[in-house]
């Protein structure tokens, strides 16, 4: 798979902007509202835990791979 790293960098920068606070700071993790919506859509298991990772559902993993290829592959 030939990955377009420029697109990944742009998406990461846009996601950092999503968590903007104090005018110039951004959280290093995804916004909790985003992970909650992904959970409600059935793409990940319940994100509320002490771990810093989330678990994909079967549908979520399939959709994530599809989106990754669409958005970031050349």
C-alpha positions in Angstrom: 0.0 0.0 0.0 1.5 3.4 -1.1 0.5 5.9 1.7 0.3 9.6 1.0 1.9 10.9 4.2 1.1 14.5 3.2 -2.6 13.7 3.5 -2.1 12.0 6.9 -0.2 15.0 8.2 -3.0 17.3 7.0 -5.7 15.2 8.7 -3.7 15.0 11.9 -3.3 18.8 11.9 -7.0 19.2 11.3 -7.8 16.9 14.2 -5.4 18.8 16.4 -7.3 21.9 15.6 -10.5 20.2 16.7 -9.2 20.1 20.2 -7.9 23.7 20.2 -8.1 25.6 23.6 -6.3 28.5 25.2 -5.8 30.0 21.7 -2.8 27.9 20.7 -2.9 24.6 22.6 -4.4 21.3 21.4 -4.9 18.0 23.1 -2.7 15.1 21.8 -5.7 12.7 21.7 -9.0 12.8 19.9 -11.8 14.8 21.3 -14.0 12.8 23.6 -17.2 13.9 21.8 -15.7 12.3 18.6 -14.9 9.0 20.3 -18.4 9.0 21.9 -20.0 9.5 18.5 -17.9 6.7 17.0 -19.1 4.5 19.9 -22.7 5.4 19.3 -22.3 4.6 15.6 -21.0 1.1 16.6 -17.5 1.6 15.2 -15.6 1.3 18.6 -16.3 -0.3 21.9 -17.1 2.0 24.9 -14.2 4.5 25.0 -14.8 5.4 28.7 -11.9 3.7 30.5 -8.5 4.4 31.9 -6.7 3.0 28.9 -5.4 5.4 26.2 -6.6 3.2 23.4 -10.0 2.2 21.9 -11.1 -1.1 20.4 -12.6 -1.4 17.0 -15.8 -3.4 16.4 -15.8 -5.6 13.3 -17.8 -2.9 11.4 -15.6 -0.2 12.7 -12.4 -1.9 11.6 -13.8 -2.4 8.1 -15.0 1.2 7.8 -11.7 2.5 9.2 -9.6 0.6 6.7 -11.9 1.7 3.9 -11.7 5.4 4.9 -7.9 5.1 5.4 -7.5 3.8 1.9 -9.8 6.4 0.4 -8.3 9.4 2.2 -4.6 8.6 2.5 -3.5 6.2 -0.3 -2.2 7.4 -3.6 
